[in-house]
């Protein structure tokens, strides 16, 4: 009997969660865990509310309050899910750079131009540092994927998972992205930042291995983004809130709409989950909340249906969790993280 088997025998999943530094208070080491989560405390390009850089720590803290029983996968916890150490140097760099981006945003909001010489030096530095962050995420992801682990990213703002998607492209010839968000995130270098949180899906579309981008819960978008969607030749499919609700008001069920979403996806799927896809009551402190959105189980029903239809989740990210004083957002985020991981595990175990 190996060490992990001993830990499983001696661990009581119904007991009080222990603050042992591990996600959900699980007893497993990184090497023993089947899933490795990369924390990316980064919100350099956020343009409204802040705090998402502290999301990974807040979710770690809240995770011990999550009951580990999953009706569909009662023993899911036994696989193990571990969070890499939160990189303090990255967090400190984020704090420093965030001050610079704040100068840019304030200048633009007063009518300044992105082409201003005043901003050129700042843009060069920010874009370079964001590129380095993406390269670090990609390198970490490939390291753990090469060890046979399942890998996820925990942001930070929504710019953080590009490196993981790039890593997935080195492992999978073709896959789709299922994107939950209040925003399309298809802007081109938003506010002058090449790797903006509002440009993540624009950057993702540069990855040729991604055959389709399916976006769900969308409420806010620009004319420029809609032009991109309409000119994508079907590569981008949007299930915006207004259209989806209109279908339901006319009598269609969420199951029917979910089936359409699932059928639009490749058999291999990467899930990108911005928590502001949910009703703002579930994430009031997120950076850019928008009225409307999905209920918790409504969102996860799509994930469950995806897996039950035989699709494989190759990886995922969870972003934009900004902890408030009451830690409500983190409690929701921790439960989302657990369920996303369990469904990814189930989808890969079925193959």
C-alpha positions in Angstrom: 0.0 0.0 0.0 1.5 3.4 -1.0 1.4 6.6 0.9 -1.5 8.0 -1.0 -3.6 4.9 -0.3 -2.8 5.3 3.4 -3.9 8.9 3.3 -7.2 8.0 1.7 -7.9 5.4 4.3 -7.1 7.8 7.2 -8.8 10.9 5.8 -12.4 11.6 6.9 -14.1 13.7 4.1 -17.0 14.4 6.5 -14.8 15.9 9.2 -14.1 19.6 9.7 -11.8 21.1 7.0 -8.3 21.5 8.2 -6.3 24.6 7.3 -3.2 22.6 6.2 -2.3 24.8 3.3 -4.0 22.5 0.7 -7.1 23.2 -1.3 -10.2 21.8 0.5 -8.0 20.6 3.3 -7.0 17.5 1.4 -4.0 15.5 2.6 -2.3 15.0 -0.7 1.0 16.4 -2.0 1.4 17.9 -5.4 2.9 14.7 -6.7 0.1 12.7 -5.3 -2.7 14.9 -6.8 -4.2 14.2 -10.2 -5.0 17.9 -10.8 -2.6 20.8 -10.3 -3.9 24.3 -10.2 -1.7 27.2 -11.2 -2.5 30.4 -9.2 -1.9 33.6 -11.1 -2.3 36.6 -8.8 -2.4 39.1 -11.6 -4.8 42.0 -12.5 -2.5 44.4 -14.2 -4.9 45.4 -17.0 -8.2 45.6 -15.1 -10.0 48.8 -16.0 -12.8 49.1 -13.3 -13.0 47.3 -10.0 -10.0 45.5 -8.5 -9.0 42.7 -6.1 -8.9 39.7 -8.3 -5.2 39.2 -7.8 -6.1 38.1 -4.3 -8.7 35.6 -5.6 -6.4 32.5 -5.4 -5.6 33.1 -1.7 -9.2 33.8 -0.9 -10.4 30.7 -2.6 -7.7 28.6 -0.9 -8.9 30.0 2.5 -12.6 29.4 1.7 -12.1 25.9 0.2 -12.0 24.2 3.6 -15.7 25.1 4.1 -16.7 23.1 1.0 -18.3 19.7 1.7 -16.5 17.2 -0.4 -19.4 14.9 -1.2 -20.4 15.2 -4.9 -23.6 13.3 -5.7 -22.3 12.3 -9.2 -18.8 11.5 -8.0 -18.8 10.6 -4.3 -15.1 9.7 -4.2 -13.9 12.6 -6.4 -11.8 14.0 -3.6 -9.6 10.9 -3.7 -8.0 12.0 -7.0 -6.6 15.0 -5.3 -6.4 18.6 -6.4 -3.5 20.8 -5.3 -2.7 24.5 -5.7 0.9 25.4 -6.5 2.4 28.0 -4.1 1.1 31.4 -4.8 4.1 33.3 -6.4 4.8 36.3 -4.1 7.1 37.9 -6.7 4.4 37.8 -9.3 1.9 39.4 -6.9 4.4 42.1 -6.0 5.1 42.8 -9.7 1.4 43.0 -10.2 1.0 45.7 -7.6 3.8 47.8 -9.1 2.5 47.5 -12.7 -1.1 48.1 -11.7 -0.1 51.6 -10.6 1.3 52.3 -14.1 -1.8 51.0 -15.9 -3.9 53.1 -13.6 -2.1 56.2 -15.0 -2.9 55.1 -18.6 -6.5 54.5 -17.9 -7.0 57.8 -16.1 -5.2 59.6 -19.0 -7.5 57.9 -21.6 -10.7 58.6 -19.5 -9.8 62.3 -19.7 -9.7 62.2 -23.5 -6.1 61.3 -23.9 -4.9 59.2 -26.9 -3.3 55.8 -26.9 -0.7 57.1 -29.4 0.5 59.7 -26.9 4.3 59.6 -26.4 3.5 59.9 -22.7 2.0 56.3 -22.8 4.4 54.6 -25.2 7.0 53.7 -22.6 4.4 52.4 -20.2 2.7 50.3 -22.9 6.0 48.8 -23.9 6.7 47.8 -20.3 3.2 46.5 -19.5 2.9 44.5 -22.7 6.4 43.0 -22.1 5.6 42.0 -18.5 2.2 40.5 -19.5 3.9 38.5 -22.2 6.4 37.1 -19.6 3.5 36.2 -17.3 1.8 34.3 -20.1 5.1 32.5 -20.9 5.5 31.5 -17.2 2.0 30.1 -17.1 2.6 28.1 -20.3 5.9 26.8 -19.0 4.3 25.7 -15.7 1.4 24.1 -17.5 3.6 22.1 -19.8 5.7 20.9 -16.9 2.8 19.4 -15.1 1.0 18.2 -18.2 4.2 16.3 -19.1 4.0 14.6 -15.7 0.5 13.3 -16.6 -1.4 15.8 -14.5 -4.6 17.6 -15.2 -4.0 21.3 -15.1 -6.1 24.4 -14.4 -5.5 28.1 -13.9 -6.9 30.1 -11.0 -6.7 33.9 -11.6 -6.4 36.8 -11.2 -8.1 38.6 -14.0 -9.1 37.0 -17.2 -5.8 37.7 -19.0 -4.1 35.0 -17.0 -5.1 31.7 -18.8 -3.7 32.4 -22.2 -0.5 30.5 -21.5 -2.6 27.4 -20.4 -4.5 27.5 -23.7 -1.2 27.8 -25.6 0.1 24.8 -23.7 -3.1 22.8 -24.5 -2.4 23.6 -28.2 0.9 21.8 -27.9 -0.9 18.7 -26.6 -4.1 18.7 -28.7 -4.4 19.1 -32.4 -7.8 20.6 -32.2 -10.2 21.7 -29.4 -13.0 24.1 -28.7 -13.3 26.8 -26.0 -16.4 27.0 -23.9 -16.4 30.6 -22.5 -18.6 31.7 -19.6 -18.6 35.5 -19.2 -20.6 38.6 -19.0 -18.3 40.0 -21.7 -17.1 38.8 -25.1 -13.5 39.7 -24.3 -12.8 40.0 -28.0 -11.4 43.6 -27.9 -8.2 44.3 -29.8 -5.5 45.5 -27.3 -8.1 47.1 -25.1 -6.9 50.5 -23.7 -3.6 49.9 -25.5 -2.8 46.7 -23.6 -2.0 43.8 -25.9 -2.8 41.2 -23.2 -5.8 42.9 -21.6 -8.4 41.0 -19.6 -10.8 42.3 -22.2 -8.8 40.8 -25.1 -8.3 37.3 -23.8 -10.5 35.6 -26.4 -9.2 37.8 -29.2 -5.7 36.4 -28.3 -7.1 32.9 -27.9 -8.4 33.0 -31.5 -4.8 33.4 -32.7 -4.3 29.8 -31.6 -5.0 27.8 -34.7 -5.8 24.7 -32.8 -8.9 26.3 -31.4 -11.6 25.4 -33.9 -14.5 27.1 -32.2 -15.2 29.6 -29.4 -18.7 29.2 -27.8 -19.6 32.1 -25.5 -22.3 31.9 -22.9 -24.0 34.4 -20.5 -22.8 37.4 -22.5 -24.4 40.7 -21.6 -22.0 43.5 -22.5 -20.1 43.9 -25.8 -18.9 46.5 -28.2 -19.7 47.1 -31.9 -16.1 46.2 -32.7 -16.6 42.8 -31.1 -19.8 42.0 -32.8 -18.1 42.8 -36.2 -15.5 40.2 -35.3 -18.1 37.6 -34.4 -20.1 38.2 -37.6 -16.9 37.9 -39.7 -15.6 34.8 -38.0 -17.4 32.4 -40.5 -19.0 30.6 -37.6 -15.8 30.1 -35.6 -17.3 32.2 -32.8 -20.8 31.4 -31.6 -22.5 33.6 -29.0 -25.3 32.7 -26.6 -26.0 36.1 -25.2 -28.3 36.6 -22.2 -30.9 38.6 -24.1 -31.3 36.1 -26.9 -31.2 33.1 -24.6 -33.8 34.6 -22.3 -36.0 35.4 -25.2 -36.0 31.8 -26.2 -36.9 30.7 -22.7 -39.7 33.3 -22.6 -41.1 31.8 -25.7 -41.2 28.4 -24.0 -37.9 26.7 -24.8 -36.2 24.9 -21.9 -32.7 25.4 -20.5 -32.0 21.8 -21.5 -32.9 22.5 -25.1 -30.6 25.5 -25.2 -27.8 23.6 -23.4 -28.0 20.9 -26.0 -27.4 23.5 -28.7 -24.4 24.8 -26.8 -22.9 21.4 -26.4 -23.5 20.4 -30.0 -21.6 23.5 -31.1 -18.4 22.2 -29.4 -15.6 19.8 -30.5 -15.3 16.6 -28.5 -12.3 18.1 -26.8 -13.2 21.3 -24.8 -11.3 23.8 -22.8 -13.5 25.7 -20.3 -12.8 29.3 -19.5 -15.0 30.6 -16.6 -15.1 34.2 -15.7 -17.2 34.4 -12.5 -19.1 37.4 -13.7 -21.0 35.0 -16.0 -23.0 34.4 -12.9 -25.8 36.6 -11.5 -24.0 39.5 -9.7 -25.7 38.4 -6.4 -23.2 35.5 -6.5 -20.2 37.6 -7.2 -20.9 41.2 -6.1 -17.2 42.1 -5.8 -16.0 41.0 -9.2 -14.3 43.7 -11.2 -17.0 44.4 -13.9 -20.4 43.1 -12.7 -23.3 43.2 -15.2 -27.0 42.7 -14.5 -28.4 39.3 -15.5 -26.3 36.2 -15.8 -26.6 32.6 -14.8 -27.6 30.8 -11.6 -24.9 28.6 -10.1 -26.5 25.3 -11.0 -27.7 26.7 -14.3 -24.1 27.2 -15.3 -22.9 23.9 -14.0 -25.7 22.1 -15.8 -24.0 23.1 -19.1 -20.7 21.5 -17.8 -22.5 18.4 -16.6 -24.4 18.0 -19.9 -21.1 18.5 -21.8 -19.5 15.6 -20.0 -22.6 13.4 -20.1 -22.7 13.9 -23.9 -19.2 12.3 -24.1 -17.0 15.4 -24.4 -13.6 15.6 -22.7 -12.6 18.7 -20.7 -8.9 19.0 -21.4 -8.4 21.9 -18.9 -10.1 24.9 -17.4 -9.6 28.3 -15.8 -11.5 30.2 -13.2 -11.0 34.0 -13.0 -12.2 37.4 -11.8 -13.0 36.3 -8.2 -12.5 39.4 -6.1 -12.9 38.7 -2.4 -14.9 41.1 -0.4 -14.8 41.5 3.4 -17.5 38.8 3.7 -15.6 36.3 1.5 -18.9 35.5 -0.3 -17.3 35.6 -3.8 -14.5 33.2 -2.6 -17.0 30.8 -1.2 -18.8 30.6 -4.5 -15.4 30.4 -6.4 -14.2 27.5 -4.2 -17.3 25.5 -5.0 -17.1 26.3 -8.7 -13.4 25.2 -8.7 -14.4 21.9 -7.0 -17.2 21.1 -9.4 -15.3 22.1 -12.5 -12.4 19.8 -11.4 -14.7 16.9 -10.7 -16.4 17.1 -14.1 -13.0 17.4 -15.8 -11.9 14.3 -13.9 -15.0 12.4 -14.9 -14.7 13.4 -18.5 -11.1 12.2 -18.7 -11.8 9.0 -16.7 -14.5 7.9 -19.2 -11.9 7.8 -22.0 
